[in-house]
Amino acid sequence: MALTEKITCDVCDIIKDPANHWLLWYKTEFGIFIGPWDDEYKNNGHLCGESCAGKMLSKAIEDWGRGNGRD
């Protein structure tokens, strides 16, 4: 039996399905990067789509306003 890797969204915990439009994200020294899905970089953060990417961006902006954006 083959082992399947379950990838979940870091915002809503939905399990990745090939039909979803998934995005990758990671922190940089300047904030966060959100980009298209690429299997080569799937060990970064995971977002299931535009709605969760917006929530992630909103949280990052809120953190920057509190001075928590650069750890």
HELIX and SHEET records of a PDB file:
HELIX    1   1 ASP A   39  TYR A   41  5                                   3    
HELIX    2   2 GLU A   50  GLY A   65  1                                  16    
SHEET    1   A 3 GLY A  31  PRO A  36  0                                        
SHEET    2   A 3 LEU A  23  THR A  28 -1                                        
SHEET    3   A 3 GLY A  45  LEU A  47 -1                                        
END                                                                             
